[in-house]
Amino acid sequence: MAVLRDGRVAAVYRKQQLPNYTVFDEERYFEPDTKPCVFNVAGVNVGVVICEDIWFPEPARAGRGAGAQIIVVPNGSPYHTRQHALRREIVAARVSETGLPIVYVNRVGGQDELVFDGASFIVDAEGGLAQQLPAWHETVALAEFSGATPKAVRGSLDGRLEPHVYAALTMGVRDYINKNRFPAVLLGLSGGIDSALTLAIAVDALGAERVRALMLPSPYNAPISLHDARAMAEALGVRYDEIPINAVFSAFRTALADEFKGLADDATEENIQARIRGTLLMALSNKYRSIVLTTGNKSEMAVGYATLYGDMAGGFAVLKDISKTLVYRLAHYRNSLGRVIPERIITRAPSAELRPDQTDEDSLPPYDVLDAILEAYVEENRSPAEIIGRGYAPDDVAKVVRLIKINEYKRRQAAVGIRITPRGFGKDWRYPITSAWSEWASR
Protein backbone atom coordinates (compact mmCIF):
# COMPACT_ATOMS: atom_id res chain seq x y z
CA MET A 1 0.00 0.00 0.00
CA ALA A 2 1.31 3.44 -0.95
CA VAL A 3 0.49 6.63 0.93
CA LEU A 4 0.25 9.56 -1.50
CA ARG A 5 0.67 13.13 -0.28
CA ASP A 6 1.26 16.37 -2.24
CA GLY A 7 1.83 14.50 -5.47
CA ARG A 8 4.43 12.07 -4.17
CA VAL A 9 4.68 8.71 -2.47
CA ALA A 10 5.08 9.55 1.21
CA ALA A 11 5.23 5.99 2.56
CA VAL A 12 4.96 2.38 1.43
CA TYR A 13 3.78 -0.63 3.43
CA ARG A 14 4.41 -4.20 2.31
CA LYS A 15 2.37 -7.11 3.55
CA GLN A 16 3.81 -9.21 6.37
CA GLN A 17 1.59 -12.30 6.40
CA LEU A 18 1.20 -14.17 3.11
CA PRO A 19 -1.76 -16.58 2.93
CA ASN A 20 -1.01 -19.92 1.32
CA TYR A 21 -4.17 -21.96 1.84
CA THR A 22 -7.60 -22.48 0.23
CA VAL A 23 -7.68 -20.09 -2.77
CA PHE A 24 -4.47 -18.23 -1.88
CA ASP A 25 -0.97 -18.90 -3.24
CA GLU A 26 0.91 -15.76 -2.23
CA GLU A 27 4.05 -17.54 -1.02
CA ARG A 28 4.56 -18.75 -4.58
CA TYR A 29 4.98 -15.19 -5.84
CA PHE A 30 5.86 -12.78 -3.02
CA GLU A 31 8.25 -12.21 -0.13
CA PRO A 32 6.89 -10.82 3.17
CA ASP A 33 8.18 -7.65 4.79
CA THR A 34 8.52 -7.03 8.53
CA LYS A 35 8.39 -3.23 8.91
CA PRO A 36 5.34 -1.32 10.19
CA CYS A 37 4.03 1.79 8.46
CA VAL A 38 2.57 4.76 10.36
CA PHE A 39 1.75 8.17 8.87
CA ASN A 40 0.12 11.29 10.29
CA VAL A 41 -3.21 12.70 9.14
CA ALA A 42 -4.52 15.84 10.85
CA GLY A 43 -2.56 15.09 13.99
CA VAL A 44 -3.58 11.43 14.21
CA ASN A 45 -1.10 8.61 13.57
CA VAL A 46 -2.58 6.06 11.19
CA GLY A 47 -1.09 2.59 10.94
CA VAL A 48 -1.55 0.26 8.00
CA VAL A 49 -1.76 -3.51 7.69
CA ILE A 50 -2.98 -5.44 4.64
CA CYS A 51 -5.65 -8.14 4.50
CA GLU A 52 -4.09 -11.35 5.92
CA ASP A 53 -2.05 -9.26 8.36
CA ILE A 54 -5.15 -8.57 10.44
CA TRP A 55 -5.65 -12.33 11.02
CA PHE A 56 -2.46 -12.38 13.10
CA PRO A 57 -1.65 -10.31 16.23
CA GLU A 58 1.88 -9.21 15.33
CA PRO A 59 1.39 -6.70 12.46
CA ALA A 60 -1.25 -4.63 14.30
CA ARG A 61 0.82 -4.72 17.49
CA ALA A 62 3.85 -3.55 15.54
CA GLY A 63 1.81 -0.66 14.19
CA ARG A 64 0.73 0.32 17.69
CA GLY A 65 4.37 0.04 18.83
CA ALA A 66 5.33 2.47 16.06
CA GLY A 67 2.83 5.00 17.40
CA ALA A 68 -0.37 4.23 15.50
CA GLN A 69 -3.63 5.50 17.00
CA ILE A 70 -5.84 4.01 14.25
CA ILE A 71 -5.31 0.92 12.12
CA VAL A 72 -6.53 0.89 8.51
CA VAL A 73 -6.81 -2.47 6.72
CA PRO A 74 -7.30 -2.63 2.93
CA ASN A 75 -8.54 -6.08 1.92
CA GLY A 76 -9.06 -8.38 -1.03
CA SER A 77 -11.15 -10.73 1.09
CA PRO A 78 -13.33 -13.08 -0.99
CA TYR A 79 -16.80 -13.90 0.21
CA HIS A 80 -17.95 -17.20 1.56
CA THR A 81 -20.98 -18.02 3.67
CA ARG A 82 -19.16 -17.72 7.01
CA GLN A 83 -16.94 -14.79 6.18
CA HIS A 84 -18.90 -11.85 7.62
CA ALA A 85 -18.90 -13.31 11.12
CA LEU A 86 -15.25 -14.39 10.86
CA ARG A 87 -14.08 -10.92 9.83
CA ARG A 88 -15.87 -9.24 12.70
CA GLU A 89 -14.49 -11.83 15.13
CA ILE A 90 -10.89 -11.37 13.95
CA VAL A 91 -11.04 -7.57 13.89
CA ALA A 92 -12.58 -7.53 17.38
CA ALA A 93 -9.68 -9.68 18.61
CA ARG A 94 -7.11 -7.21 17.19
CA VAL A 95 -8.99 -4.27 18.76
CA SER A 96 -8.93 -6.05 22.12
CA GLU A 97 -5.20 -6.69 21.83
CA THR A 98 -4.18 -3.22 20.67
CA GLY A 99 -6.86 -0.96 22.16
CA LEU A 100 -7.04 0.82 18.78
CA PRO A 101 -9.99 1.38 16.44
CA ILE A 102 -9.73 -0.50 13.14
CA VAL A 103 -11.06 0.55 9.74
CA TYR A 104 -11.64 -2.59 7.64
CA VAL A 105 -11.98 -1.75 3.92
CA ASN A 106 -12.79 -4.52 1.43
CA ARG A 107 -12.94 -4.59 -2.35
CA VAL A 108 -16.11 -5.24 -4.37
CA GLY A 109 -16.44 -7.31 -7.53
CA GLY A 110 -15.94 -10.68 -9.16
CA GLN A 111 -12.74 -12.25 -10.45
CA ASP A 112 -13.03 -15.71 -11.99
CA GLU A 113 -14.43 -17.95 -9.25
CA LEU A 114 -14.03 -15.42 -6.44
CA VAL A 115 -16.52 -12.74 -5.48
CA PHE A 116 -15.62 -9.84 -3.20
CA ASP A 117 -18.53 -8.48 -1.22
CA GLY A 118 -17.25 -5.21 0.21
CA ALA A 119 -19.16 -4.88 3.49
CA SER A 120 -16.47 -2.59 4.93
CA PHE A 121 -16.78 -1.58 8.58
CA ILE A 122 -15.21 0.25 11.50
CA VAL A 123 -14.79 -1.12 15.02
CA ASP A 124 -14.09 1.42 17.77
CA ALA A 125 -11.52 1.03 20.54
CA GLU A 126 -14.11 -0.55 22.85
CA GLY A 127 -14.95 -3.23 20.30
CA GLY A 128 -18.27 -1.72 19.20
CA LEU A 129 -19.40 -1.45 15.59
CA ALA A 130 -19.08 2.23 14.70
CA GLN A 131 -19.95 2.01 11.02
CA GLN A 132 -21.09 -0.73 8.65
CA LEU A 133 -21.21 -0.28 4.90
CA PRO A 134 -23.48 -2.36 2.65
CA ALA A 135 -22.39 -5.48 0.84
CA TRP A 136 -22.37 -6.19 -2.89
CA HIS A 137 -21.99 -2.71 -4.35
CA GLU A 138 -19.29 -0.09 -4.34
CA THR A 139 -19.90 2.68 -1.85
CA VAL A 140 -18.18 5.96 -1.06
CA ALA A 141 -18.67 6.77 2.60
CA LEU A 142 -17.18 9.29 5.00
CA ALA A 143 -16.11 8.26 8.48
CA GLU A 144 -15.81 11.10 10.96
CA PHE A 145 -13.22 10.88 13.75
CA SER A 146 -12.65 13.01 16.81
CA GLY A 147 -8.97 12.41 17.25
CA ALA A 148 -8.71 8.64 17.11
CA THR A 149 -12.35 8.04 18.10
CA PRO A 150 -14.79 7.26 15.26
CA LYS A 151 -18.21 8.86 15.36
CA ALA A 152 -20.85 6.14 15.44
CA VAL A 153 -22.89 5.84 12.24
CA ARG A 154 -23.81 2.16 12.61
CA GLY A 155 -25.50 0.43 9.67
CA SER A 156 -26.14 -3.30 9.41
CA LEU A 157 -25.98 -6.32 7.11
CA ASP A 158 -28.86 -8.64 6.29
CA GLY A 159 -28.34 -11.70 8.44
CA ARG A 160 -30.06 -14.11 6.06
CA LEU A 161 -27.96 -16.39 3.91
CA GLU A 162 -30.00 -16.35 0.71
CA PRO A 163 -29.75 -12.62 -0.15
CA HIS A 164 -25.97 -12.69 0.14
CA VAL A 165 -25.53 -15.88 -1.90
CA TYR A 166 -27.91 -14.67 -4.59
CA ALA A 167 -26.06 -11.35 -4.77
CA ALA A 168 -22.75 -13.24 -4.97
CA LEU A 169 -24.01 -15.28 -7.91
CA THR A 170 -25.39 -12.31 -9.84
CA MET A 171 -22.20 -10.33 -9.26
CA GLY A 172 -20.07 -13.31 -10.27
CA VAL A 173 -21.96 -13.72 -13.54
CA ARG A 174 -22.07 -10.00 -14.32
CA ASP A 175 -18.37 -9.39 -13.76
CA TYR A 176 -17.18 -12.56 -15.49
CA ILE A 177 -19.24 -11.80 -18.59
CA ASN A 178 -18.59 -8.05 -18.71
CA LYS A 179 -14.92 -8.03 -17.73
CA ASN A 180 -14.17 -10.72 -20.31
CA ARG A 181 -16.23 -8.83 -22.90
CA PHE A 182 -18.73 -11.50 -23.81
CA PRO A 183 -21.72 -9.87 -25.53
CA ALA A 184 -24.30 -12.37 -24.29
CA VAL A 185 -24.94 -15.76 -22.68
CA LEU A 186 -27.03 -18.79 -23.52
CA LEU A 187 -28.05 -21.87 -21.58
CA GLY A 188 -30.02 -25.05 -21.89
CA LEU A 189 -33.36 -24.67 -20.14
CA SER A 190 -34.64 -28.12 -19.17
CA GLY A 191 -37.75 -27.39 -17.14
CA GLY A 192 -35.80 -28.34 -14.00
CA ILE A 193 -34.87 -26.21 -11.03
CA ASP A 194 -31.13 -25.85 -11.67
CA SER A 195 -31.48 -24.36 -15.14
CA ALA A 196 -34.44 -22.26 -13.93
CA LEU A 197 -32.38 -20.70 -11.15
CA THR A 198 -29.43 -20.19 -13.51
CA LEU A 199 -31.68 -18.39 -15.99
CA ALA A 200 -33.09 -16.10 -13.29
CA ILE A 201 -29.59 -15.22 -12.08
CA ALA A 202 -28.38 -14.54 -15.62
CA VAL A 203 -31.27 -12.19 -16.35
CA ASP A 204 -30.84 -10.37 -13.03
CA ALA A 205 -27.13 -10.02 -13.74
CA LEU A 206 -27.18 -9.02 -17.41
CA GLY A 207 -30.72 -8.12 -18.47
CA ALA A 208 -33.08 -10.22 -20.57
CA GLU A 209 -31.76 -8.85 -23.87
CA ARG A 210 -28.35 -10.51 -23.28
CA VAL A 211 -29.70 -13.94 -22.30
CA ARG A 212 -30.98 -16.70 -24.55
CA ALA A 213 -32.59 -19.97 -23.42
CA LEU A 214 -32.67 -23.18 -25.47
CA MET A 215 -34.91 -26.15 -24.80
CA LEU A 216 -33.45 -29.28 -26.40
CA PRO A 217 -36.08 -31.96 -25.76
CA SER A 218 -35.45 -35.68 -26.17
CA PRO A 219 -38.01 -38.52 -26.28
CA TYR A 220 -37.86 -38.71 -22.47
CA ASN A 221 -38.72 -35.11 -21.63
CA ALA A 222 -42.14 -34.83 -20.03
CA PRO A 223 -44.57 -32.40 -21.71
CA ILE A 224 -44.74 -30.42 -18.47
CA SER A 225 -40.98 -29.76 -18.75
CA LEU A 226 -41.54 -27.95 -22.03
CA HIS A 227 -44.56 -26.13 -20.65
CA ASP A 228 -42.67 -24.91 -17.58
CA ALA A 229 -39.60 -23.89 -19.61
CA ARG A 230 -41.78 -21.82 -21.94
CA ALA A 231 -43.58 -20.21 -19.02
CA MET A 232 -40.36 -19.21 -17.32
CA ALA A 233 -38.78 -17.82 -20.48
CA GLU A 234 -41.92 -15.76 -21.08
CA ALA A 235 -41.94 -14.48 -17.48
CA LEU A 236 -38.35 -13.29 -17.79
CA GLY A 237 -38.71 -11.96 -21.33
CA VAL A 238 -35.75 -13.83 -22.82
CA ARG A 239 -35.38 -15.24 -26.29
CA TYR A 240 -36.44 -18.88 -26.17
CA ASP A 241 -36.09 -21.57 -28.83
CA GLU A 242 -36.73 -25.30 -29.00
CA ILE A 243 -34.51 -27.67 -30.95
CA PRO A 244 -35.64 -31.30 -30.55
CA ILE A 245 -32.77 -33.79 -30.50
CA ASN A 246 -34.82 -36.88 -31.40
CA ALA A 247 -33.53 -37.09 -34.97
CA VAL A 248 -29.91 -36.54 -33.92
CA PHE A 249 -30.23 -39.16 -31.18
CA SER A 250 -31.68 -41.63 -33.68
CA ALA A 251 -28.79 -40.96 -36.04
CA PHE A 252 -26.29 -41.72 -33.30
CA ARG A 253 -28.07 -44.95 -32.44
CA THR A 254 -28.11 -45.98 -36.08
CA ALA A 255 -24.40 -45.23 -36.47
CA LEU A 256 -23.60 -47.31 -33.38
CA ALA A 257 -26.10 -50.12 -34.02
CA ASP A 258 -23.51 -52.67 -35.12
CA GLU A 259 -21.15 -51.84 -32.26
CA PHE A 260 -23.91 -52.00 -29.66
CA LYS A 261 -25.70 -55.05 -31.08
CA GLY A 262 -26.81 -57.39 -28.28
CA LEU A 263 -25.91 -54.87 -25.55
CA ALA A 264 -28.59 -53.40 -23.30
CA ASP A 265 -29.19 -49.67 -23.07
CA ASP A 266 -27.40 -48.09 -20.11
CA ALA A 267 -25.76 -44.79 -19.16
CA THR A 268 -24.14 -44.71 -22.61
CA GLU A 269 -27.40 -43.78 -24.30
CA GLU A 270 -28.17 -41.26 -21.55
CA ASN A 271 -24.79 -39.60 -22.03
CA ILE A 272 -25.23 -39.45 -25.81
CA GLN A 273 -28.32 -37.30 -25.29
CA ALA A 274 -26.46 -34.97 -22.95
CA ARG A 275 -23.54 -34.72 -25.39
CA ILE A 276 -25.85 -33.91 -28.28
CA ARG A 277 -27.19 -31.02 -26.22
CA GLY A 278 -23.69 -29.89 -25.31
CA THR A 279 -22.63 -29.95 -28.97
CA LEU A 280 -25.64 -27.92 -30.08
CA LEU A 281 -25.18 -25.35 -27.33
CA MET A 282 -21.51 -24.94 -28.16
CA ALA A 283 -22.35 -24.58 -31.87
CA LEU A 284 -24.72 -21.73 -31.03
CA SER A 285 -22.09 -20.29 -28.72
CA ASN A 286 -19.60 -20.18 -31.59
CA LYS A 287 -22.07 -18.78 -34.10
CA TYR A 288 -23.48 -16.05 -31.86
CA ARG A 289 -20.35 -15.34 -29.76
CA SER A 290 -22.34 -16.07 -26.60
CA ILE A 291 -20.78 -17.97 -23.71
CA VAL A 292 -22.66 -21.05 -22.48
CA LEU A 293 -23.60 -21.05 -18.80
CA THR A 294 -23.61 -24.56 -17.36
CA THR A 295 -26.34 -25.38 -14.86
CA GLY A 296 -24.98 -28.22 -12.71
CA ASN A 297 -24.89 -27.79 -8.94
CA LYS A 298 -22.29 -28.77 -6.33
CA SER A 299 -24.17 -31.87 -5.19
CA GLU A 300 -24.16 -33.27 -8.73
CA MET A 301 -20.53 -32.39 -9.37
CA ALA A 302 -19.49 -33.96 -6.07
CA VAL A 303 -20.81 -37.39 -7.00
CA GLY A 304 -20.33 -37.25 -10.76
CA TYR A 305 -24.02 -36.88 -11.62
CA ALA A 306 -23.08 -35.01 -14.80
CA THR A 307 -21.86 -35.83 -18.30
CA LEU A 308 -18.45 -34.82 -19.58
CA TYR A 309 -18.82 -32.87 -22.84
CA GLY A 310 -22.58 -32.92 -22.25
CA ASP A 311 -24.27 -30.85 -19.56
CA MET A 312 -20.75 -29.96 -18.34
CA ALA A 313 -19.96 -28.26 -21.68
CA GLY A 314 -19.78 -24.51 -21.30
CA GLY A 315 -17.72 -21.55 -20.19
CA PHE A 316 -19.00 -20.58 -16.75
CA ALA A 317 -20.63 -22.69 -14.02
CA VAL A 318 -23.02 -20.48 -12.08
CA LEU A 319 -24.13 -23.07 -9.49
CA LYS A 320 -20.80 -24.88 -9.17
CA ASP A 321 -20.62 -24.29 -5.40
CA ILE A 322 -24.36 -24.38 -4.66
CA SER A 323 -25.74 -27.54 -3.08
CA LYS A 324 -29.06 -28.89 -4.32
CA THR A 325 -30.83 -28.01 -1.08
CA LEU A 326 -29.50 -24.44 -1.35
CA VAL A 327 -30.72 -24.31 -4.96
CA TYR A 328 -34.26 -24.77 -3.65
CA ARG A 329 -33.78 -22.10 -0.98
CA LEU A 330 -32.47 -19.65 -3.57
CA ALA A 331 -35.37 -20.40 -5.90
CA HIS A 332 -37.84 -19.58 -3.13
CA TYR A 333 -35.87 -16.42 -2.30
CA ARG A 334 -35.86 -15.25 -5.94
CA ASN A 335 -39.60 -15.82 -6.19
CA SER A 336 -40.09 -13.76 -3.02
CA LEU A 337 -38.72 -10.79 -5.00
CA GLY A 338 -41.14 -11.45 -7.86
CA ARG A 339 -42.34 -14.82 -9.07
CA VAL A 340 -40.43 -15.96 -12.16
CA ILE A 341 -39.83 -19.66 -11.44
CA PRO A 342 -43.02 -21.71 -11.94
CA GLU A 343 -44.06 -23.44 -8.75
CA ARG A 344 -44.15 -26.86 -10.40
CA ILE A 345 -40.43 -26.58 -11.22
CA ILE A 346 -39.75 -26.21 -7.49
CA THR A 347 -42.09 -28.96 -6.32
CA ARG A 348 -41.39 -31.66 -8.95
CA ALA A 349 -39.00 -34.49 -8.12
CA PRO A 350 -35.67 -33.63 -9.79
CA SER A 351 -34.79 -35.72 -12.85
CA ALA A 352 -32.24 -35.69 -15.67
CA GLU A 353 -35.01 -37.06 -17.96
CA LEU A 354 -32.60 -39.27 -19.89
CA ARG A 355 -34.61 -42.47 -19.55
CA PRO A 356 -38.26 -43.31 -18.78
CA ASP A 357 -39.54 -42.36 -15.31
CA GLN A 358 -36.07 -41.35 -14.09
CA THR A 359 -35.50 -39.39 -10.85
CA ASP A 360 -32.21 -38.30 -9.26
CA GLU A 361 -32.88 -40.30 -6.10
CA ASP A 362 -33.00 -43.55 -8.10
CA SER A 363 -29.21 -43.60 -7.80
CA LEU A 364 -28.44 -41.04 -5.08
CA PRO A 365 -29.35 -40.63 -1.41
CA PRO A 366 -32.01 -37.98 -0.72
CA TYR A 367 -30.49 -34.56 -1.31
CA ASP A 368 -30.80 -33.43 2.30
CA VAL A 369 -28.71 -36.46 3.31
CA LEU A 370 -26.28 -36.12 0.41
CA ASP A 371 -25.72 -32.42 1.04
CA ALA A 372 -25.15 -32.87 4.77
CA ILE A 373 -22.53 -35.56 4.13
CA LEU A 374 -20.96 -33.44 1.40
CA GLU A 375 -20.72 -30.37 3.64
CA ALA A 376 -19.18 -32.34 6.49
CA TYR A 377 -16.66 -34.14 4.30
CA VAL A 378 -15.64 -31.42 1.84
CA GLU A 379 -16.13 -28.17 3.75
CA GLU A 380 -15.52 -29.27 7.35
CA ASN A 381 -12.83 -31.93 6.77
CA ARG A 382 -14.79 -34.53 8.76
CA SER A 383 -13.81 -38.17 8.40
CA PRO A 384 -16.35 -40.78 7.33
CA ALA A 385 -16.36 -42.14 10.90
CA GLU A 386 -17.16 -38.69 12.30
CA ILE A 387 -19.99 -38.24 9.80
CA ILE A 388 -21.43 -41.65 10.69
CA GLY A 389 -21.20 -40.54 14.32
CA ARG A 390 -23.59 -37.72 13.47
CA GLY A 391 -26.25 -40.31 12.70
CA TYR A 392 -25.87 -40.84 8.96
CA ALA A 393 -26.13 -44.36 7.58
CA PRO A 394 -22.71 -45.97 7.02
CA ASP A 395 -23.73 -47.14 3.54
CA ASP A 396 -24.76 -43.61 2.53
CA VAL A 397 -21.53 -42.12 3.87
CA ALA A 398 -19.37 -44.74 2.15
CA LYS A 399 -21.21 -44.28 -1.13
CA VAL A 400 -20.95 -40.49 -1.13
CA VAL A 401 -17.28 -40.47 -0.15
CA ARG A 402 -16.48 -43.05 -2.80
CA LEU A 403 -18.30 -41.09 -5.47
CA ILE A 404 -16.50 -37.88 -4.50
CA LYS A 405 -13.16 -39.64 -4.90
CA ILE A 406 -13.76 -41.43 -8.19
CA ASN A 407 -15.27 -38.41 -9.92
CA GLU A 408 -12.32 -36.09 -9.42
CA TYR A 409 -11.43 -36.53 -13.10
CA LYS A 410 -14.76 -34.99 -14.11
CA ARG A 411 -14.46 -32.01 -11.80
CA ARG A 412 -10.96 -31.30 -13.09
CA GLN A 413 -12.50 -30.70 -16.53
CA ALA A 414 -15.42 -28.59 -15.35
CA ALA A 415 -15.89 -24.93 -16.19
CA VAL A 416 -14.76 -22.32 -13.70
CA GLY A 417 -17.61 -21.29 -11.40
CA ILE A 418 -18.50 -19.07 -8.49
CA ARG A 419 -17.23 -20.05 -5.03
CA ILE A 420 -19.48 -19.21 -2.09
CA THR A 421 -18.54 -21.81 0.54
CA PRO A 422 -15.35 -22.15 2.60
CA ARG A 423 -14.27 -24.88 0.17
CA GLY A 424 -15.53 -25.27 -3.37
CA PHE A 425 -14.48 -27.63 -6.13
CA GLY A 426 -12.07 -25.15 -7.63
CA LYS A 427 -8.84 -23.47 -6.58
CA ASP A 428 -9.10 -24.65 -3.00
CA TRP A 429 -9.87 -28.32 -3.75
CA ARG A 430 -6.63 -30.04 -4.76
CA TYR A 431 -7.06 -33.77 -4.72
CA PRO A 432 -5.28 -36.24 -7.02
CA ILE A 433 -7.20 -38.08 -9.69
CA THR A 434 -4.93 -41.11 -9.44
CA SER A 435 -4.55 -42.99 -6.15
CA ALA A 436 -4.03 -46.65 -5.25
CA TRP A 437 -5.55 -46.15 -1.80
CA SER A 438 -9.05 -47.58 -1.53
CA GLU A 439 -9.94 -48.04 2.13
CA TRP A 440 -10.73 -44.41 2.96
CA ALA A 441 -14.49 -44.95 3.00
CA SER A 442 -14.37 -47.08 6.15
CA ARG A 443 -12.02 -44.85 8.16
N, C-alpha and C positions, 0 to 999 in steps of 0.2 A: 504494500500500500504506500502510495506517495502522498505527502502533504504538500499542497501547492499554495504559495503565498507570494503576492506581488509579482506574479509572472515567472516564478522560479520554483524549483523543487526545494522545499525547506527541510524535508526529512523523509526518510524511507524506512519502512518496517518490512522485514522479511519473516515469513511464517516459521514458527519453531516446532510445531507438532505436525507431522506429515501422515495423514491417514493412509493405511494400506490394507484395507479390509472391505468387505462387501463390494460396492461399486467403485471404490477408490484405489488408485495405483500410484500415488504421488511419490513414493520412494523409488519408483522406477525412473523418474524424470528429474527430481529436484533434490537439493541438499538443504537441510534445515539451518536456520540461523539461531543465535542464542541471545541477541541483544534486544533489550526493550526499546520502545520508542515513546517519548512523551513530548508534547508540544503545547504551547500556551495559546489559549483563545480567550480574549477579554478577561485576563487575569486568572483564568482557571486552567490547570494543567490536565490535559487530555491524554490518556494512554491508549494505545492501539494494540489489539491482538486480532488474529485472523482465524475465523471459522473453527477448525479443529482445535486451535489453541485454547478456546474457552472450555473444552471438555477435560482439560487438565488444570490442576491448581497452579503450576509453576509460572506460566506466562503472565497471568493476571497479577500474581504476587510480585513478579519482577517489575511490572509496570507500577504497582503501588510503591515498591521500594525505590523506584526512580522518581517518585514525586507525583504520580498521577492522582487526580481527585475524581476523575470520571474515566470509565473504560468504554471505548467504542469498538464494536465487533462487526466488521463486514463479513458476510457469509455467502457461500454458494452451497446452501444446505438443501439437498433434495427432499421432497416430501415422501413420507410413507405414513401409514395409518396411525402410528404411535408417536410421530415426530413432534407434534405440538406440545404434548405433555412432557416429553423428554427434554426438549429445549428449555422449557420453563424450569424444570427440575435442575438441570445443569447450571443455568444462569443463576438461579437462586442459591445454589451451593457456592458459586464463585463470589456472589455478593456477601454471603455469610462469612466467607474466609477473608475477604479483603475489606469489608465495610464500605465499599464504593458502589455508587450506582452504575449500572451497565446498560448501554444502548446497543441492542441487538438488531442489526440491519441485514435483511436477507433479500436475495435477488428473486425476480419473478420471470417465469417463462419456461418453455420446454426445450430440451436438447436431447435428441434421440429418444432413449427410453426413460430419461429422467425428467421430472417436472419440479419446478421450484415455485413454491407457493407464496413467497413473501412473508406476510404475517409478522412483520417487524414489531418490536416492542421495547419498552423501557422498564427496568426494575429499579426502584429507588434503594437507597442505602439500608432501609429497614426490611427489604425483601418484598415490598408491595408493588403491585402492577401500577405504574404511573401512566403508561400510555400503551395502547394496543392498536395497531393498524390492521386493516382488513387483509384477508388472504385472496389470492388469485387475480389480483390486478395491480398494476403499478400505481403507486400513490406518492404524491409529494405532501409531506406533513411537516409542520414546524413543532419543535419541542422547546418549551420555554424553561430555562433554568434560572434559579436565584443562587448565584455562586455555583456550587456543585449539586444543588438540590433541584430535581426536576419538578415542575408544576404538574400536578395530577390532571390528566385529561381522560384517562380510563379508555373505554372502548372494550369490545369483547369479540370473541370468535364463536361461531355456531358450534355447539358441542356435538351435533349429530354427525355420524360418519358419512352418510350418503351424499349430502351436499358437497363435502370436500372431495370425495372420490369422483363424483360426477364432474365437478369443476376441473379436477386433475385430468380426466379423460378428454374433456373438450379442449382444454389448453394444450394437451399433448398432441391431439390431432391438428389443431389450428396451427401450432408453431412448426410441427414437422412438415405439413403440407406447404405452408407459406414460406418458411425459411429455405426450403429446398425447391421452391418455385414450381411446384406442380399446379397446373391450372385447375384441376378438378379431381374428384375421386369417383370410383364406382365399386359396387359390392354386389355379391349374390344375396338376394333376399329370399329366404326359404319358407317363410311363414312360421319360423320358430323364433324363440325368444332371443337367442344370441344375435342373430342378424337384425332383428327388430331393434334391439338396444343399440347396436352399432350404427344403424341408420339414423336413429334419433340423435345420437352423439355427433355424427358427421354433419347433420343439418344444423344443429345448434352451434357447431364449431365454424362452419364454412358458409352456411346459407344454402337454401334448397337449390339455387341455380347452379351450384358447383358440385352437386351430388346426383349420381345416377344409380338406380337400382335395377338389377336384372333378376328375373325369375327364370330358372332353368329346369323346368319340371321333367321328371322321369316317369316311367309307368307306375312307380310306387308312391308318388306324391298324392296325398289325399286332396280331394277338391277343396276342402276347407283351408288347406295351406295356400292355395292360389287365391281364394277369396280374401283371406286375412292379409296376404301380401299386398294385394291390390288396394285394400282398404287403408292400410298403413301408408303406402306410397301416396295415395290421394290425400290423406290427412296432412302429410308433411309437404305436399306440393312438389315432389321430385319427379324427374323423368323416370318412367317405369316401362320396361319392355319384357316380353316373355319369349324365350327361345327354347322350345321343347327339345330334349336331347334323345327322344325315343329312336329316331332314325339313325343317329350317330351311334347310339348304344347297340342297335341291331347290326350295324356295319362292323363294329368291333367283334361282336359275337360270331358273325359270319366269318370274319378273317381268322378267328381263333378256333373255329369249329373243329378242324382236324386235330389241332394240338390238344384241345380239351375234351376230345371224344372219350366217353365213358367215365368222365370225372364229374362229380357232383358240384353244383354251384356252391360257392362259399364266399369268403371276404374278397376274393379276386374280382368277382362281378360287381360287388359293392364299390370297390376301389376304382374300377373302370368308370363308373358313373361319376364319382367325385373328380376323377382326373379329366373327364370330358368337360365338366364344368370349369375346372381350373384352366384348361386350355382355352376355352371360349372367353373366359374373363380376361386372360392375359392377351388374347388377340384383340379384344376391344380396348384394353389398356394401351397396347402399342398403337392402334389406329387413331385413338382419340387423345393420346398423351395424358391419360388419366391413371393415377396410381390405384391399384386394387387394395382395398381394406379387407384383411381377413377377419373372420368373425368367431374363431375358436376361443374358448375361455381357458382359464388356468387348470380347472379340474380335468378337462379333456386332454390338454397338453401334458399334464402330469402322468396320465395313465396310457397315453398313446391313442386316445379315441379320436383320431384324425388321420387324414390320408396325405402322405407325402405327394407333392405335385398335384394335389387335388384341392381340398378345402384349405390346405396350408399354403397354396400358391397365392402370392401377393406381396405387397411392399411394406405394409405397416399393419401390425396386429393390435387392434384397439383394446381388446379384452384379454390380452396375454396374461395379465396378472390379476384377473378378476375371477374368483371362484364362482361356480354355478349358483350357489345359494346367494352370493352377493349380486349376481346378475338379476335375480328376481327382485331383490331389495331395490336395486337401482331402477328397474323398470317401474316399480310402484312409485318410487320417488319422482321419476320423470313424468309419470301420469298425474302426479299431484300438482305439477306446475301447469298442466294442460294435457288432456288425454290425447295421446297420439298412438299408443300401442294398444291394439284391440285386446279386450279382456280375454278372449279365448286363447290368444297367443300365450298369455301368462298362465292360464289355468290348465292348458293341455299338457299331457305327459310328454316330455321331451323325446324326440326321435330323429334319427338321421334320415329316415324314410328311404333306405337303400334296399329294403326287402319287405315283403308283406308283413304287416302288423308288427313292425319293429318298434321297440322303445329302448332308451338308453339303459334302463335298469335291467334289461335282459342279461347284460353282461357286466354290469357294474353294481357295486353296492348303492343303496339310496344316497342321493347327493349330500344330504345332511351328514351322513356317516363318512362318506368319502372325503368331504371337505374338512371335517374335523380331524381326520387322520392326516390328511395332507398338510393342514396348518401345523399340527404338532410335529410332524416329521421334517418338513421342509423349512418352515419359518421359525420353529422353536428348538430345533435340533434334538427332539426327543427320540429315544430309542424305541424300537418296536415293543420291547418289554414294558417300557414306561407307558406307552400308548395303550397297551392291553390292560395295564393297571388302572387306567382311567375308565375301564368298563367296556371297551370295544372288543368285539369278537376276535379271537386270535386268527381265524381264517380270513376275516376281512382285512386285518392289519397286514398279514403276510401277503395277501393278494395285492393290496395297494402298494406296499413297499416294493414288491417284486416288479410290478408294472412301472413304477417310477424308474427303477434301475434299468430295465431292459429297453425303455423307450427314450433313453438319452440321445440316441442317434437321430431320432426325429426332431427333438427339441433343438439340437445343434443346427439344424437346417431351417428352422422357423424364422419368419420375419421378425425384425426388431419390433418391440411393442412397449407400451407404457408400464412402468413399474410403480406400484402403489403400496406394496407390502414391504416389510423389513427384508424379505428375500424373495425375489422373483426368479423366473427361469430366464436369466439374461446375464448381465455382467457379473452379478454376484452369486451365480450358481455355476461352480466349476467342478464338474464331476466327470471322470473318464468314461468314455464309451466302452472301452475294452477292459475287462477285469475277469480273472479266473476265480475270484472269491464268490461263493454262492450260498453261504450259510447265514448271511446277514439278517434274513427275515425272521429267524428264530431267536435273535439275540437282543 
